[in-house]
Amino acid sequence: MRRNKRPRTDTSVDYNNNKRQKSDTSAIETNLSSHKRISSLEDLSNELFYEIFDYLLDHHAFQAFYDLNNRFQSLFLHSNFPIHINISSISKAALQHYVSQIIKPCTSRIESFRLSNPCIDLCSLFVPLMKKFTQLSTLVLNHIDANHVEKLLIHLQSLPVLSSLTLVSINHLTDKSNIYAKLLPLPNMKYCEICIETLQCPKSFVAATHIEHFVINHEISIDQLFILLPCVPQIRRLSIGNLKESRTNLIGKCSISLPHLINVSLKSNVHRNISFDEFEALVSNCFHQVDVLNVEVQFIGFGLDDREFINATRWQRLITSSMPNLRVFDFRYSYRGIDYNVEYQTFETLTNKFNAKFWTDRQWFFDRHYHKKTWSNAVIFYSRNPYQRKNYVLHDELTENIWSTRFDLNADPTHHICVHRTSIFDKPIGQFPYATKLTLCETFEVPRLPIVNGLNRAFPLQQLTNLSIQCHHFAFHQLIELFRFTTNVQTLTLDSIVLYRADASSIQRNEVFQSVSKANSVRKITISKEITLEKMRLVIAAFPRMEDLTINLFFPDLKPIAQYLLTNARHLSALCISKQRNDLVRTLQSLIKSKKLLRDYVLKVFNGKLYLWL
């Protein structure tokens, strides 16, 4: 969710009454027109500084300006504008300073609070401030310790205007207490998003709530969903990220009235998939009023039950009888392990029936892909325009079908592009003017020649903020070449660091490398494969502003890499080692103590991963 911007008005600060008053609209124009006379930072108006703060995360603006002088402290403290806290990568010392200087003095002005750090003790941070959060309406806690949630929920009930809550855990819940019973009755809740693995719904409870938008992204079975739905009678939008088969016979025995529910999104993953019979019963009993339906199912193999989800006749009967108001049908069906010679013809025959008059009259068009992989083949059948799909996958093998000509790629505000083959650049694929995330998938075969020109023709590289390279042979020098055109990327995910025969020192001396090192904006890096000290030095040199790093390494490399990082990565505040061994924590603690690398830090293990917050 994008942070709220302050209103862009011409204002000044009155320090006597702590209130920003409207000023003459010509003041800012005069200031701008006489910019040549500005000789120092102090000559800029307060309004311009507030504009600058709006384009930074709050704690970044605080770290850059607060301690400069009394004027900047007043800009933060003496304003009646609401405060929107957004803390992702921040050092332990910087957070303590931020809490004491901004959060505690201005608690009553905080309207939204977003936090993503599994090492922070939520109860110690929030509980002492709860009674002062009188204006807090949005709370987003991401990658948190699940076992802090129940205690926190007890105190959230005292927040008078809290209307939006997001809880995403980084680990499994060990205490099986009834979190739902404490979550749903929060008095003013309109939006609730929760993802806590192993969280179970009780067999029965009553908790009438005002929630209108409910997002459940952890695993939940259909029978558990039937227990929850009567507790949200005002619900308008429902999103389930991992729906599983029913464990009881409850689903076919009751009907639930949800008169306001108009938008439903359901996903079912590979393990313990729901059957179409169960899905049909769920729709018939609960979704009669729905006018927007998004369904995504994924299977391994091509069994008889799985094929029912691409049975056009059965879908038509269900929509006609149970969803008469359905306006948008957004559908995605995929499975892995198909036998091309035996099963693909059946798949083709079934999906061709979605071209019948029933579907075309409603302007519901579909497409399909066959994707050949080394270890298993895959097929995807999905709806196309006009549903504004935010993710789009580019394959090299498009099946010829009669729907493709009806799809205008430029009309789709796609934000995430996944590319499987370089050969796609040889085809007229159109432009993606809204794309901010690019993924080069595992099967992407990196050519010897630079691919920047091909990518730049298809995607606005300068606009990208998130780059993920999952293919195994993407050379580091090609990555640097790509970053000449992707200076706004902040999050980088790599399968590995590949040097081939290139020497790390010669790479660093290259003018392009030096230019990229000075200009790029990368703050968060994840590297999946094991990394060596030589490659780690290269990463730090290329991306010196990195704050958050996730890596994998061999045990003998732990000490040299950790010592180098803690000595040379100046902005690093969070380190994750993705494969935890029993002796890794002890070794790292011993290194930090013996070399006196850190004085204040937190070291924790969640789900087999080691997290260091410094």
Backbone hydrogen bonds, N-H to C=O, Kabsch-Sander energy under -0.5 kcal/mol:
donor,donor_aa,acceptor,acceptor_aa,energy
9,T,7,P,-1.6
11,T,9,T,-0.8
12,S,21,Q,-1.9
14,D,12,S,-0.5
14,D,19,K,-1.3
15,Y,13,V,-0.8
18,N,14,D,-0.8
19,K,14,D,-1.3
21,Q,12,S,-1.0
21,Q,19,K,-0.6
23,S,10,D,-2.0
27,A,24,D,-2.1
29,E,25,T,-0.7
30,T,26,S,-2.6
31,N,27,A,-2.2
32,L,28,I,-2.5
33,S,29,E,-2.8
34,S,30,T,-1.4
35,H,32,L,-1.5
37,R,34,S,-2.1
38,I,35,H,-1.2
39,S,37,R,-0.5
43,D,40,S,-1.4
44,L,41,L,-1.6
49,F,45,S,-1.4
50,Y,46,N,-2.2
51,E,47,E,-1.9
52,I,48,L,-2.1
53,F,49,F,-2.6
54,D,50,Y,-1.6
55,Y,51,E,-0.7
55,Y,52,I,-1.1
56,L,53,F,-1.6
59,H,86,N,-0.6
60,H,57,L,-0.6
61,A,57,L,-2.4
62,F,58,D,-2.4
63,Q,59,H,-2.4
64,A,60,H,-1.9
65,F,61,A,-2.1
66,Y,62,F,-2.0
68,L,65,F,-1.9
69,N,65,F,-0.5
73,Q,69,N,-1.6
74,S,70,N,-2.2
75,L,71,R,-1.8
76,F,72,F,-1.4
77,L,73,Q,-2.5
78,H,74,S,-2.8
79,S,77,L,-0.8
83,I,109,R,-2.6
85,I,83,I,-0.5
85,I,112,S,-2.5
87,I,114,R,-3.3
88,S,86,N,-0.6
90,I,88,S,-0.8
95,L,91,S,-2.3
96,Q,92,K,-2.0
97,H,93,A,-2.1
98,Y,94,A,-2.4
99,V,95,L,-2.9
100,S,96,Q,-2.1
101,Q,97,H,-2.3
102,I,98,Y,-2.3
103,I,98,Y,-1.9
104,K,99,V,-2.9
106,C,102,I,-2.0
107,T,104,K,-1.0
109,R,106,C,-2.1
110,I,106,C,-0.6
110,I,107,T,-1.3
111,E,83,I,-2.7
112,S,83,I,-1.2
113,F,138,T,-2.3
114,R,85,I,-2.3
115,L,140,V,-2.8
116,S,87,I,-1.7
117,N,142,N,-0.7
120,I,117,N,-1.1
122,L,120,I,-1.0
125,L,121,D,-1.8
126,F,122,L,-3.1
127,V,123,C,-1.4
129,L,126,F,-1.7
130,M,126,F,-0.9
130,M,127,V,-1.0
132,K,129,L,-1.8
133,F,129,L,-0.7
133,F,130,M,-1.2
134,T,132,K,-2.2
136,L,133,F,-0.6
137,S,111,E,-2.7
137,S,135,Q,-0.6
138,T,111,E,-2.0
139,L,164,S,-2.5
140,V,113,F,-2.9
141,L,139,L,-0.5
141,L,166,T,-2.9
142,N,115,L,-3.0
142,N,140,V,-0.6
143,H,168,V,-0.6
144,I,168,V,-2.0
146,A,144,I,-0.6
148,H,145,D,-2.0
149,V,146,A,-1.3
152,L,148,H,-1.8
153,L,149,V,-2.6
154,I,150,E,-1.4
155,H,151,K,-1.0
156,L,152,L,-1.7
157,Q,153,L,-0.9
158,S,155,H,-1.7
159,L,156,L,-1.8
163,S,137,S,-2.2
164,S,137,S,-2.2
165,L,191,Y,-2.2
166,T,139,L,-2.4
167,L,193,E,-2.8
168,V,141,L,-2.5
169,S,195,C,-2.7
170,I,144,I,-2.7
171,N,144,I,-0.6
173,L,197,E,-2.0
174,T,172,H,-0.5
176,K,174,T,-0.7
179,I,177,S,-1.7
182,K,178,N,-0.6
182,K,179,I,-1.1
183,L,179,I,-2.1
184,L,180,Y,-2.5
186,L,183,L,-1.4
189,M,186,L,-1.3
190,K,163,S,-2.8
191,Y,163,S,-2.7
192,C,213,H,-2.6
193,E,165,L,-2.6
194,I,215,V,-2.7
195,C,167,L,-2.5
199,L,196,I,-1.7
207,A,205,F,-0.5
209,T,231,C,-0.9
212,E,190,K,-2.5
213,H,190,K,-2.5
214,F,237,R,-2.5
215,V,192,C,-3.0
216,I,239,S,-3.0
217,N,194,I,-2.5
217,N,215,V,-0.5
218,H,194,I,-0.6
220,I,242,N,-2.1
222,I,244,K,-1.6
225,L,221,S,-2.1
226,F,222,I,-1.9
227,I,223,D,-0.9
228,L,224,Q,-1.8
229,L,225,L,-2.5
231,C,228,L,-2.0
232,V,229,L,-1.8
234,Q,209,T,-0.6
235,I,232,V,-1.8
236,R,212,E,-3.4
237,R,212,E,-2.7
238,L,263,N,-2.6
239,S,214,F,-2.5
240,I,265,S,-3.0
241,G,216,I,-3.1
243,L,267,K,-3.3
244,K,220,I,-2.3
245,E,272,R,-1.4
252,G,249,N,-0.7
253,K,250,L,-1.8
254,C,251,I,-0.5
256,I,285,N,-1.9
258,L,256,I,-0.7
261,L,258,L,-1.4
262,I,236,R,-2.2
262,I,260,H,-0.5
263,N,236,R,-2.0
264,V,292,V,-2.6
265,S,238,L,-2.5
266,L,294,N,-3.1
267,K,240,I,-1.6
268,S,296,E,-2.5
273,N,270,V,-0.6
279,F,275,S,-2.3
280,E,276,F,-2.8
281,A,277,D,-2.0
282,L,278,E,-2.4
283,V,279,F,-2.5
284,S,280,E,-2.5
285,N,281,A,-1.9
286,C,282,L,-1.7
287,F,283,V,-2.0
290,V,287,F,-1.0
291,D,262,I,-2.4
292,V,262,I,-2.0
293,L,328,V,-2.7
294,N,264,V,-2.7
295,V,330,D,-2.6
296,E,266,L,-2.4
297,V,332,R,-2.3
298,Q,268,S,-1.6
299,F,334,S,-2.3
301,G,299,F,-0.5
301,G,336,R,-3.7
307,R,303,G,-1.5
308,E,304,L,-0.6
308,E,305,D,-1.0
309,F,306,D,-1.4
310,I,307,R,-1.9
311,N,308,E,-1.4
312,A,310,I,-1.0
315,W,311,N,-2.2
316,Q,312,A,-2.5
317,R,313,T,-2.1
318,L,314,R,-2.2
319,I,315,W,-2.8
320,T,316,Q,-2.3
321,S,317,R,-2.1
322,S,318,L,-2.6
323,M,318,L,-0.5
323,M,319,I,-1.5
325,N,288,H,-0.5
326,L,323,M,-1.7
327,R,291,D,-2.6
328,V,291,D,-2.3
330,D,293,L,-3.0
330,D,328,V,-0.5
331,F,329,F,-0.6
332,R,295,V,-2.1
333,Y,381,F,-3.4
334,S,297,V,-1.9
335,Y,379,V,-1.7
336,R,299,F,-1.9
337,G,377,N,-2.7
338,I,377,N,-1.2
340,Y,338,I,-0.8
343,E,339,D,-3.2
344,Y,339,D,-1.0
344,Y,340,Y,-0.6
347,F,343,E,-2.1
348,E,344,Y,-2.7
349,T,345,Q,-2.4
350,L,346,T,-2.3
351,T,347,F,-2.4
352,N,348,E,-1.9
353,K,349,T,-0.6
353,K,350,L,-0.9
354,F,351,T,-1.6
355,N,352,N,-1.4
356,A,353,K,-1.3
359,W,356,A,-1.0
360,T,356,A,-1.9
361,D,357,K,-2.6
362,R,358,F,-0.6
363,Q,360,T,-1.4
364,W,359,W,-2.5
365,F,363,Q,-0.7
365,F,385,N,-0.7
367,D,382,Y,-2.7
369,H,380,I,-2.5
370,Y,397,E,-0.9
371,H,369,H,-0.5
371,H,378,A,-3.6
372,K,370,Y,-0.6
373,K,371,H,-0.6
378,A,371,H,-2.7
379,V,335,Y,-2.0
380,I,369,H,-2.3
381,F,333,Y,-3.1
382,Y,367,D,-2.7
383,S,331,F,-2.7
384,R,365,F,-2.9
387,Y,384,R,-0.9
392,Y,416,H,-2.5
394,L,418,C,-3.6
395,H,393,V,-0.6
398,L,396,D,-0.7
399,T,368,R,-0.9
399,T,397,E,-0.6
401,N,399,T,-0.5
404,S,401,N,-0.6
406,R,403,W,-2.3
407,F,404,S,-1.5
408,D,406,R,-0.6
409,L,407,F,-0.8
411,A,408,D,-1.4
412,D,409,L,-1.5
414,T,412,D,-2.6
415,H,390,K,-1.8
416,H,390,K,-2.8
417,I,437,K,-2.5
418,C,392,Y,-2.8
419,V,417,I,-0.5
419,V,439,T,-3.0
420,H,394,L,-2.5
421,R,394,L,-0.5
424,I,421,R,-0.9
425,F,422,T,-2.0
426,D,423,S,-1.5
427,K,424,I,-1.5
429,I,427,K,-1.8
432,F,458,A,-1.0
435,A,432,F,-1.5
436,T,415,H,-2.3
437,K,415,H,-2.2
438,L,466,N,-2.2
439,T,417,I,-2.9
440,L,468,S,-2.6
441,C,419,V,-2.6
441,C,439,T,-0.7
444,F,441,C,-1.8
445,E,443,T,-0.5
446,V,444,F,-0.8
455,L,451,I,-2.4
456,N,452,V,-3.0
457,R,453,N,-1.5
458,A,454,G,-0.9
458,A,455,L,-0.7
459,F,455,L,-2.9
461,L,459,F,-1.7
463,Q,460,P,-2.0
464,L,460,P,-0.6
464,L,461,L,-1.1
465,T,436,T,-3.0
466,N,436,T,-2.0
467,L,491,T,-2.6
468,S,438,L,-2.8
469,I,493,T,-3.3
470,Q,440,L,-2.7
470,Q,468,S,-0.7
471,C,440,L,-0.8
472,H,442,E,-0.5
474,F,471,C,-0.5
475,A,473,H,-0.9
476,F,498,V,-3.1
479,L,475,A,-1.7
480,I,476,F,-2.3
481,E,477,H,-1.8
482,L,478,Q,-2.3
483,F,479,L,-1.9
484,R,481,E,-1.1
485,F,482,L,-1.8
489,V,486,T,-1.6
490,Q,465,T,-2.6
491,T,465,T,-1.9
492,L,524,K,-2.9
493,T,467,L,-2.5
494,L,526,T,-3.3
495,D,469,I,-1.7
498,V,474,F,-0.6
498,V,496,S,-0.7
499,L,497,I,-0.5
502,A,499,L,-2.1
507,I,503,D,-2.1
508,Q,504,A,-1.9
509,R,505,S,-1.4
510,N,506,S,-0.7
510,N,507,I,-0.9
514,Q,510,N,-2.1
515,S,511,E,-2.2
516,V,512,V,-2.7
517,S,513,F,-2.7
518,K,514,Q,-1.4
519,A,515,S,-1.5
520,N,516,V,-2.5
521,S,489,V,-0.5
523,R,490,Q,-2.7
524,K,490,Q,-2.4
525,I,548,D,-2.6
526,T,492,L,-2.2
527,I,550,T,-2.7
528,S,494,L,-2.3
529,K,495,D,-2.9
531,I,552,N,-1.9
536,M,532,T,-2.2
537,R,533,L,-2.4
538,L,534,E,-1.4
539,V,535,K,-2.1
540,I,536,M,-2.3
541,A,537,R,-2.1
542,A,538,L,-2.2
543,F,539,V,-2.5
546,M,543,F,-1.5
547,E,523,R,-3.1
548,D,523,R,-2.3
549,L,574,A,-2.4
550,T,525,I,-2.3
551,I,576,C,-2.7
552,N,529,K,-0.6
557,D,554,F,-1.7
558,L,555,F,-1.8
561,I,557,D,-2.1
562,A,558,L,-3.0
563,Q,559,K,-2.6
564,Y,560,P,-2.0
565,L,561,I,-2.7
566,L,562,A,-2.6
567,T,563,Q,-0.9
568,N,564,Y,-2.5
569,A,565,L,-2.2
570,R,568,N,-1.6
572,L,569,A,-1.2
573,S,547,E,-3.0
574,A,547,E,-1.7
575,L,612,L,-2.6
576,C,549,L,-2.6
577,I,610,L,-2.3
578,S,551,I,-2.6
578,S,576,C,-0.6
580,Q,578,S,-0.6
580,Q,608,G,-2.7
584,L,581,R,-1.5
585,V,581,R,-0.6
587,T,583,D,-2.0
588,L,584,L,-2.4
589,Q,585,V,-2.7
590,S,586,R,-2.4
591,L,587,T,-2.1
592,I,588,L,-2.5
593,K,589,Q,-2.2
594,S,590,S,-2.7
595,K,591,L,-2.4
596,K,592,I,-0.6
597,L,592,I,-1.7
598,L,592,I,-0.5
602,V,613,W,-2.4
604,K,611,Y,-2.5
606,F,609,K,-2.4
609,K,606,F,-1.9
610,L,577,I,-2.3
611,Y,604,K,-3.4
612,L,575,L,-3.2
613,W,602,V,-2.9
613,W,611,Y,-0.5
614,L,573,S,-1.8
614,L,612,L,-0.5
